[in-house]
């Protein structure tokens, strides 16, 4: 694991401290989780804007396509696959 130092605003430090207390985790773990959540959010946002394909989004999130579709549905982003495509894929698996 690498070490990086950064300057944070008081507001950002306060948020990390608060989340650290709420989740009973150390500040480093909380900061890493926030970075991961931010990455996911940004990649999903780019996908919604049509700037990333589903396969590229899957690669960026290090998930399978089906896991990515599940994640998108958790965030209320409509599935890029319609029901007919789903059935075709299901038939291909047989």
ABEGO torsion letter per residue (X at the ends): XBBBBBBBBAAAAAAAAAAAAAAGBBAAAAAAAAAAAAAAAAAAAAAAAGABBAAAAAAAAGBBAAAAAAAAAAAGBBBABBAAAAAAAAAAAX
